[in-house]
């Protein structure tokens, strides 16, 4: 196999980079669709859109373990 020139290497790397970016976007979209299906199953109509956006935004900003611990601590004991 002949050795690639620097120009060919750059072109190859650019093509791989575009492919990876497309794959990341596709995966990100699938993940968002899966999560939106979860939200669609929740009884969110009890909250205003602002409250819901704020709650989801705060949970996303926290890491999962911290968010779950905070919610469990705030939940009323039964």
C-alpha positions as a LaTeX table, in Angstrom:
\begin{tabular}{lrrr}
\hline
Residue & $x$ (\AA) & $y$ (\AA) & $z$ (\AA) \\
\hline
Unk1 & 0.00 & 0.00 & 0.00 \\
Unk2 & 1.54 & 3.31 & $-1.02$ \\
Unk3 & 2.25 & 5.86 & 1.65 \\
Unk4 & $-0.31$ & 8.66 & 1.89 \\
Unk5 & 0.76 & 12.24 & 1.47 \\
Unk6 & 0.00 & 14.77 & 4.18 \\
Unk7 & $-2.73$ & 16.22 & 1.97 \\
Unk8 & $-4.33$ & 12.79 & 1.56 \\
Unk9 & $-4.06$ & 12.15 & 5.30 \\
Unk10 & $-5.81$ & 15.44 & 6.05 \\
Unk11 & $-8.58$ & 14.66 & 3.56 \\
Unk12 & $-9.01$ & 11.21 & 5.09 \\
Unk13 & $-9.09$ & 12.57 & 8.62 \\
Unk14 & $-11.59$ & 15.27 & 7.61 \\
Unk15 & $-13.88$ & 12.62 & 6.11 \\
Unk16 & $-13.60$ & 10.48 & 9.25 \\
Unk17 & $-14.30$ & 13.53 & 11.40 \\
Unk18 & $-17.47$ & 14.32 & 9.43 \\
Unk19 & $-18.62$ & 10.72 & 9.71 \\
Unk20 & $-18.05$ & 10.71 & 13.48 \\
Unk21 & $-19.91$ & 14.02 & 13.86 \\
Unk22 & $-22.86$ & 12.61 & 11.90 \\
Unk23 & $-22.85$ & 9.44 & 13.98 \\
Unk24 & $-22.77$ & 11.48 & 17.20 \\
Unk25 & $-25.73$ & 13.57 & 16.05 \\
Unk26 & $-27.72$ & 10.48 & 15.04 \\
Unk27 & $-27.04$ & 8.84 & 18.40 \\
Unk28 & $-27.89$ & 12.06 & 20.25 \\
Unk29 & $-31.21$ & 12.29 & 18.37 \\
Unk30 & $-32.10$ & 8.65 & 19.14 \\
Unk31 & $-31.35$ & 9.23 & 22.79 \\
Unk32 & $-33.51$ & 12.36 & 22.89 \\
Unk33 & $-36.37$ & 10.50 & 21.19 \\
Unk34 & $-36.15$ & 7.70 & 23.77 \\
Unk35 & $-36.18$ & 10.21 & 26.65 \\
Unk36 & $-39.05$ & 12.18 & 25.13 \\
Unk37 & $-41.10$ & 8.97 & 25.09 \\
Unk38 & $-40.46$ & 8.63 & 28.83 \\
Unk39 & $-41.60$ & 12.21 & 29.42 \\
Unk40 & $-44.71$ & 11.64 & 27.27 \\
Unk41 & $-45.71$ & 8.85 & 29.68 \\
Unk42 & $-45.45$ & 11.10 & 32.77 \\
Unk43 & $-48.38$ & 13.11 & 34.15 \\
Unk44 & $-46.66$ & 16.47 & 33.57 \\
Unk45 & $-49.87$ & 18.43 & 33.02 \\
Unk46 & $-49.91$ & 19.28 & 36.73 \\
Unk47 & $-46.93$ & 21.61 & 36.19 \\
Unk48 & $-46.54$ & 24.78 & 34.21 \\
Unk49 & $-44.18$ & 24.66 & 31.26 \\
Unk50 & $-41.81$ & 26.98 & 33.09 \\
Unk51 & $-41.72$ & 24.74 & 36.18 \\
Unk52 & $-41.21$ & 21.64 & 34.07 \\
Unk53 & $-38.39$ & 23.21 & 32.02 \\
Unk54 & $-36.69$ & 24.48 & 35.16 \\
Unk55 & $-36.91$ & 21.10 & 36.91 \\
Unk56 & $-35.58$ & 19.18 & 33.91 \\
Unk57 & $-32.87$ & 21.77 & 33.34 \\
Unk58 & $-31.66$ & 21.51 & 36.93 \\
Unk59 & $-31.65$ & 17.72 & 36.80 \\
Unk60 & $-29.67$ & 17.71 & 33.57 \\
Unk61 & $-27.11$ & 20.16 & 34.98 \\
Unk62 & $-26.53$ & 17.96 & 38.02 \\
Unk63 & $-24.93$ & 14.60 & 37.57 \\
Unk64 & $-27.38$ & 11.71 & 37.84 \\
Unk65 & $-26.24$ & 10.46 & 41.26 \\
Unk66 & $-26.48$ & 13.94 & 42.83 \\
Unk67 & $-29.90$ & 14.56 & 41.28 \\
Unk68 & $-31.29$ & 11.24 & 42.53 \\
Unk69 & $-29.86$ & 11.77 & 46.01 \\
Unk70 & $-31.35$ & 15.28 & 46.21 \\
Unk71 & $-34.78$ & 14.06 & 45.07 \\
Unk72 & $-34.77$ & 11.14 & 47.49 \\
Unk73 & $-33.81$ & 13.45 & 50.35 \\
Unk74 & $-36.61$ & 15.89 & 49.44 \\
Unk75 & $-39.29$ & 13.21 & 48.95 \\
Unk76 & $-41.82$ & 12.87 & 51.75 \\
Unk77 & $-41.47$ & 9.75 & 53.86 \\
Unk78 & $-44.28$ & 7.23 & 53.52 \\
\hline
\end{tabular}
